[in-house]
């Protein structure tokens, strides 16, 4: 395996960009919301396929990953990304300013870029910054916010999302082609849905769609690439590679690790079986962690998670039916709301439950629900 393996999805990038522009079968002019598990290739696709397609259309892509610094206000991270892009296009001014060791430089006499201070100047909004970027470039902007659910856990983060909605509405008003297009990704569909489900959420009415996972075309291409470096009696098969990829949850990094081990072993006769065994072992190891962590919980905490899995987005933590279910499952007939509140807080601290800044809940890891449905007892109570 001498040369670097790359796999492009230009057709998917073109389709999504068409929807952002409002000219595809799907219309995502209000925003494109893509949900998919971590490590399935979302960020790679955004940077290596969607951004190049945006460039090809003469759009200005601005990419920001909210996972990169979860302790910083999302509005600040977004502002920094926009500010950096403005600086790149206003290059003569910024280059001269840096050469003269100036900390600040005026852009169009409107926005002061401060190279030492993060964020935007006082009284400058995200809309202002995006409008200036559009004015400088004279091109549409596509703002890509990766792991957008990170913005939902604080009021400041939610305000940043409302600010982007306001920017979209203001910049696109009166234009047949959108001036500002928005892409949001998340590793949990239920979390990302908190941007669109209710009237008090910033993008109410939009749809969250599943990020298309890599398919057999990816594993076929990877198989061909890998086999170039292997002897004729030590070749992967396309079917064996595809089977292992599915077992690894469609995660490219895991597949490469597994394939690397098998390639080194050189066991040609049994490589397909070995590949499957390694993938199964990885899958079982992840589930063993869930089993161990779940068994360490109190009966009430286990009951809460069980009802969360069953009801999904319809879960109401303190409703009469939920309370009755907790009492039955935990065998605590005198259970109180205060006890449930304490248990939920503990589950948040342990990383089982995620809570938005406005009190909505979701499972921290979608894989937990998959593990629970496959390994725990079926729920037979009336809820």
N, C-alpha and C positions, 0 to 999 in steps of 0.2 A: 504494500500500500504506500506507494511513493508519492504520487501526486495528490493534492487536496481534493476531496470529494465535495462537489456542490450540486444542488438540485434546485432548479428554478420552477416557479409556478406562474409564468406570465399570464396564462389565461385567467387564473383566479384574480390576479392583480387588475387585469383589464376589466373584468366583470365588476369588481368592487368599485373601481374608479368610475365606471359608467353609472353605477347606482348612486355614488356621491354627487355626480354631476346631474343626476335626474334624467338620464337618457337610457338607462338600462331597464330590464324587466322589473327589477326591484328599484324603488325610489328611496334613497337614503339622504336626501337633501337636509332633513332635520337632524341627521347624525347617524353614523354607522356604529353599531354596538356588537362587538364580537366576543363571545365567551368560549373559553377552552381551558382545559387543565394546564398547569405549569409544565414546562419542558416538552411540549408537543410541537414546538417550532413557531409559535406566534411571533415572538420578537424577531427571529431570523427572517420570517416572511415579510414583516413590516419593513425591515431595513434593507433586505436584499431583493425584494420583489415590488412591494407597494411604493416605496420611496423612488426607485428608478422609474416606475411607471408614471408617477406624478411628475418627475423631471421631464420625461418624454412628452408629456402633455403641456409642458411649460407652466406647471403649477409650482408653488413654493412649499415644499414639505418642511414642517417643523415637528421634530420628534422629541418627546419627553417621557421618561420612565419614572413613574411615581414610586416604584419599588426601590429605586436606586438610593433614596434617602427618605425613609418613612418618618424621620423626626423633623423634617422641614415642611413648612406650610406648602401644600400643593400649588397654591397661587404663586409662591415665590419660585418654585421649580419651573412652572410654566412660563412665568415672566422671564426667567433667565434664558430659557430656550429661545423665546422670541427676541430677546435682547441680543443674544449671540448671533441670530440670523440677521437682524438689522445691521449689526456691526460688520457681518460678512459682506453685505451688499453696499453698505456705506464705507467701503474699505479704504478709500483714499483718506477720508477724514479720520477714521479710527487709526490707520497706520501712521499718519502724521502725528496724531495725538500721542500714541504710544512711543513714537520715536522721540518726541519732545518730553516724554515722561509725565504727561498730563494724566491726572486721575479721571477727569471728566471731559466729555466732548458733546457739543450740541448737534443734534441731528435735525436738519430742516428747521432749526430754530425753535423746535417744539419739544422734543424729547431730549433730556440730558442723560447720556449714557455714562454711568459711573462704574469704572472698571474695578473699583475696590469694594463697592457696596452691592449686596445682592438685592434682587427685586427691582421694582420700578420706583421712580421718584414719587414723593407725596402728591396726591391728587391726580396721578396718572393711572388710568385703568387699563385692564387687559385689552379692552376695546380700542383705547387710544393707541396702544403699542401695535396691535394688529392692523389698525387703519394706517399707521405710519409705514409699516412693513409693506402693505399693499400699495401705498402711494409711491414708495421708493422703487418697487419692482414692477408695478403695473401688471401684476399677474395674480391669479387666484391663489389662495393659501389653503393648504390642507394641514390642519393641526392634529397630530397623532398622539393621543395620551394612552400610554401603555400602563397596564395594571391600574386602571382608573378607580377601582374599588377602594384603593388606599385613600382617596379623597373623601370617602363617605363616613369616616369614623370621627371626624371633628367638624365643628361648625365652620371653621376657616376653610376646610376642604370643600364643604358643601357650598359655601359662598363662592369659591372659585368656579365650581360647576355652573352656578347661576350666572356668574360673570361671563362664562363662555357662551351660555345660551343667549345672553343679552348681546354679546358681540356678534354672534351669528345673525340674530334678528336685525341688528342695526346695519351690519355690513352687507347683508344680502337684500335688504329692502330696495325694491325697484329695479333689480337686476334679473335678467332672464337666466344668466349663468351665475351660479353662486360665487361670491367673492371669498367666503370663508366656509370650508368644509371641515367637519369634525369626525374623527375616528376615535372610538374608545374601546379598549380591550380589557378583559378581566379573566382571572383564573377560576372564577366561580360565577355561574350564571345567576344564582339567587342573589349574590351580592350586587352584581352589575345591574340586575333588574330594579334595584332600589333607586336607580336614576330615572326610571321610566314608568313605574307602575301606578303611582298615585298623583293626584292633582297638585300636591304640594312638593313634588319632586321636579327637578329642573328640566328634564326632557320627557315629561309626561306624554304618553301617546306613541312614543317610538317603540320599536321592537328590538329585543335582544336576540341575536341569531347565534347558532353554534358555529364556532370557527371550524372550517373544513379541515379534518385531520389529513395527514399525509396518507396516501393510498398505496396500492400495490405498484403503481408506477414508480414511486420512490424506492421501494425495496428492490424492484427489478433493476433499476439503475444502479443502486448501491451494490447489488450482487455482481453485476457486470464489472463495476469498478474494482471491487475487492478481489475478484477472481483473476484479474490481470497480474496480480502480484503473487499468486499461488501456483503451485505445481499442478499438473493435469490430474494427478490422483488425489488432490486435496482441494476440490472445488465446491463452493456453495451452490445450492439449487435455489431457484427463485421461490418455489413453494415453501421450502424450509425457512428461508429468510422471512417471508411474509408471515408464516405461522408464529415465528419468534417475535416479530414486530408487534403483532396483535397481543401476544402474551405480555409484552413489555409496555402495554398501554399506549401504543403508537408514539413512543418517546424515542427520538433519533439517538440521543446520547446513550441511552441504555442499550439500544441495539448495537451501536458501535463497540461498546465495551464488551458485550457478549460475543460479537463476531470476532473481535481481536483475540479473545482468549481461545476460541476454537481454532482460529487460523494458526496461532502459535503451536497448539497441541498437535496439529498435523494429522489428526485422526480422521482420515478420509472416509473410511467405511461407516463410521457412526456419527458423522458431524451433524446431521440433521437432528438426530436424537439428542445429542449433547447440547445443541443450540436450544432445543425445546426445554431440556432439563434445566439449563442455566436460567432461561427466562422464567420457568415455573418457580425456581428457587428464589429469584428476585421478587416475584409476585408474592410468594408465600412469606418472604421476609417482611415486606411492607405490611401484610395483613397480620403477621405475628405481633408487630408493634401496636396495631390497633387493639388486638386481643389483650395484650398485656396492660395497655393503658386503660382500656374499658373495665377490665376486671379489678383495677385498683380503685374504681369509683364507688361511691356509696350507692345503695339501692335507689335512693331518690334521684341522684344524678343520672344513673343508668335509665331510670324511667323517663326522665325528661328527654334524654337523647332518643329513646325509643319512639316517643310521641313526635319528636321533631322529624325523624326519618319518615314516619307514617304520613304526617300532615304536610310536610314540606313548607311551601309558602303560606299555606292556610293555617299554620301553627299560631295559636294565640296562647301565650305562656300562662296566663292567669284566668282563662275562661273556665266556666263551670265544668265543661266536658274534659278539659285538660286536667284540672285539679282532681276530678273523679278518677281519671286514668292514672295519674301519679299515685293516688292513694291505693288503688287496686294493685298496680305493678310493684310498688315499694312496700306494700303491706303495712302502710301507716294510715290508719283510719282517721286520725285527728290532725292530719297534715295542714299547715297554715300557709297562706300566701307569703308571709315573711320567710318561712323556711325555703320555699321555692325560689324566692329572690336571692337568698344566700347561696343556694345550690347553683343557680344560673351564673352568678358572679364567679363562683369557683370554677365552673366549666369554661368561662371566658378566660380566666387566668391560666387554666391548664391547656388552652389552645383548642378546645373542642367547638366553642361557639364564638361567632363574630357578631358584633353589634354596631349598627350604624350610629352616627351622631344624633339621630332622631329616634333612637330606640327600637329600630327594626332589627330582627335577628336572622341569622343563617348559619349553617354548619361552616366551620372554618375550612374544612377539606371535603370536597364532594366525594372523594374516594371512601370516606368513612361510611356514607350511606350505602355504597356498593358492597363494602365489606359486611355491614350489618345485615343487609337483605340476604346475603349468601351464607352467612355463618350463624346467625342468631335465630332464636325461636320465632316462628311466625306470630304476629300479633292477632289475637282472637278477641280482644276486648272490644266493647262498643264505644266508639269515639265520635 
